[in-house]
Amino acid sequence: MNLLKIGCKTMREGVVVSAIFFVAGILMILAGHKILPDLYYMQQIAMLAGLILLLFAPLILISTFLISVLPGSKEKLDKCEH
């Protein structure tokens, strides 16, 4: 399966995407709370999108970790330069 191929690059990408989702979630919540007008439920929609991003951040990080501990991935990760 191509989805479960793990390497140095995919580990880094998982951590970076998780950090981007976390920061974007916080910014969306703050924008919904402080910046957006209370028109057509725009505040609630932005805050919901931010909450979803915040919930996906640890999910991505945990799934990246779980893929890295699969049998056979240790040999691939030993070649990484840390």
Secondary structure, DSSP 8 states (H G I E B T S, - for coil): --TT---HHHHHHHHHHHHHHHHHHHHHHHIIIIIS-SSTTHHHHHHHHHHHHHHHHHHHHHHHHHHHTSTTHHHHHHT---
